[in-house]
Amino acid sequence: MAAAQLFSRASISPQIPHKPTAAALSLYPSLRFPAFPRLKTLALRAVSSQAPRAAEATEFRHCFSKGEDGFLYCDGVRVQDVMEGVERSPFYLYSKDQITRNVEAYKEALQGLRSVVGYAIKANNNLKILEHLRGLGCGAVLVSGNELRLALAAGFDPKRCIFNGNGKMLEDLVLAAEKEVFVNVDSEFDLENIVTAARVVGKRVPVLLRINPDVDPQVHPYVATGNKTSKFGIRNEKLQWFLDAVKTHSSEINLVGVHCHLGSTITKTKQNRLITKVDIFRDAAVLMVNFIDQIRAQGFQLEYLNIGGGLGIDYHHTGAVLPTPMDLINTVRELVLSRDLTLIIEPGRSLIANTCCLVNKVTGVKTNGTKNFIVIDGSMAELIRPSLYGAYQHIDLVSPPAADAHVATFDVVGPVCESADFLGKDRELPTPAKGTGLVVHDAGAYCMSMASTYNLKLRPPEYWVDNGSVVKIRHGEKMEDFTRFFDGL
Ligand SMILES: *Cc1c(COP(=O)(O)O)cnc(C)c1O
C-alpha cells in the first residue's frame, strides 16, 4: 500500500514536460540506422547427392540426425563434410528448413484465430535468420532500441513489433513511438517514459499492460517470471492505478491490450508427475481474460491478448512428449474467440533452438585422477548456457567411432581459463580421436546471441543448410574487428 501511494496519479504529470525541450530533442539527433552492408553468401559444394538421405533411411524427428552410415547429417548434408569445407572451427550450423517448419507449426496451430507471431529477437539475432522469419510472416519482439533497429533493417513491419522490457530507455522509447511499434508497459516509471516519448514525437503510442499474473507457485513452482517475486510486470493490485493513468494520458497512449510472459521452462517432474507448460498457459490466460473483462468494463477498447513466449524444447533428446504449438494454442483458443481478441505470441526458443548445432573439433582427451575430459575448441565464450545456468544440451560426435574406441564418461570442456568452462558434464561417449567433430545440439536460441569474446575467442561464423547447400549467414569475427575499437585513440 505504501508503495502504491508513492505513485499517485498526480506524481506522473509534473515530471513530464508537455513540450519536448530542446535539450530533450538534442538527445535524439541521429536515430537513423545506417544501411547494413550486404553480406556475401558463400555457397559451399552441395553434398546431398552423394550422401544417403538420413531422413529417408529412418524416421527422424530432428533436422540433425544420424544416418545409417553412423555420420551426423543436417537435412541430408554430412556435418563432417561441412567441417572440412569451412574456414574455421567452431561454427554454428543451422537448418533453414527446420526454421520454416517451426514457424509453420505455429501458423497451423493459429488457424481460425487473428494472431501475430512475434519472434523474440533476443533468442537469436542473426540478420539472415531474421529476414527469413520476416518472410515467413513473423513479427518481432524487441527488448532494446538496437533490436528495434535490427528488426527494421530486416524489414519487419513495425505494426507487428512489440517492445518489451523492465528498463526500457527513454531514447529507445522515442524510436519505438516514432516507428509506431506496440510498447508493453512494465512499471510506473516506464509509463512516464512512454508518455514522454509520445510527446517528443507527437504520436499516440499503442500500449499493452504487462501484468504479472502471479500464477500459483505451488502449482507452478518453476515459473521464473510470472509470479510475485519477479522483477517484470505490474502487480494485480496496481491495475486500477495504471488504468487511471492511461485515462489521464489518453492523448499520449492508447491502451490496446494486455501482456504476460511466464518465462521459459518446459517440464519438470513434481512427485514423479510430468507437469506440462500448457497447464500454466491456460491458468494464466484465464486470469488475463478476467483482467480484459475488467478493463473493457471501464470503456477501454482492448483488442490484443499477448501470452508471451516460453514454450520449451526437448533438450535432453530422451523422446519426452513435449507440448507443441498446437497444444499451447488449443488451451487458449476458446478464451480468445469468446472475447473476440487478436492473440499475440512471442516465441523465441521454440522457433529457433532446435534448428542449430555448435560444431566443434576435439583438441584432445585427458584424465585427471578420476575424471575424464574431452577438450574441444568451442567453449563458454561461444555457448554459455551450460556454464551460466547449468543447462543441459545434448552432445554427439559427428562421425562413427573407431571399432576399438573405449566408451567412457567425460566432461566436455573448452580451452577458456575458467573451471566453469564446460559444455556438458558426465556424458557417456566413445573416446574420440583428435580432430573428431563434436556437436552441441539445440544451440539456436540464447547461444550465439549470448556469445562473448572472453579469452579473445572471437565470435564464430554461422552457416545454414539451404536446399542441400551450405551457405554462410554470418562472418566469423576477426582480430581486426577487435583492434578497430582502438583505432585513432
Ligand atoms: C525472452 C522473452 C520471450 C521469448 O521467450 P522464449 O522462452 O525464448 O520463447 C518472449 N517474450 C518476452 C517478454 C521475453 O522476455
The ligand as a MOL file (V3000), in Angstrom:
LIG
                    3D

  0  0  0     0  0            999 V3000
M  V30 BEGIN CTAB
M  V30 COUNTS 15 15 0 0 0
M  V30 BEGIN ATOM
M  V30 1 C 12.5450 -13.8230 -23.6960 0
M  V30 2 C 11.1620 -13.4140 -23.9580 0
M  V30 3 C 10.3840 -14.1390 -24.8620 0
M  V30 4 C 10.8660 -15.3860 -25.5630 0
M  V30 5 O 10.9050 -16.4610 -24.6650 0
M  V30 6 P 11.2230 -17.9360 -25.1800 0
M  V30 7 O 11.3400 -18.7370 -23.9570 0
M  V30 8 O 12.5050 -17.8780 -25.9500 0
M  V30 9 O 10.0780 -18.3660 -26.0470 0
M  V30 10 C 9.1070 -13.6750 -25.1120 0
M  V30 11 N 8.6200 -12.5620 -24.5010 0
M  V30 12 C 9.3410 -11.8700 -23.5990 0
M  V30 13 C 8.7490 -10.6800 -22.9530 0
M  V30 14 C 10.6360 -12.2680 -23.3050 0
M  V30 15 O 11.3470 -11.5720 -22.4000 0
M  V30 END ATOM
M  V30 BEGIN BOND
M  V30 1 1 1 2
M  V30 2 1 2 3
M  V30 3 2 2 14
M  V30 4 1 3 4
M  V30 5 2 3 10
M  V30 6 1 4 5
M  V30 7 1 5 6
M  V30 8 2 6 7
M  V30 9 1 6 8
M  V30 10 1 6 9
M  V30 11 1 10 11
M  V30 12 2 11 12
M  V30 13 1 12 13
M  V30 14 1 12 14
M  V30 15 1 14 15
M  V30 END BOND
M  V30 END CTAB
M  END
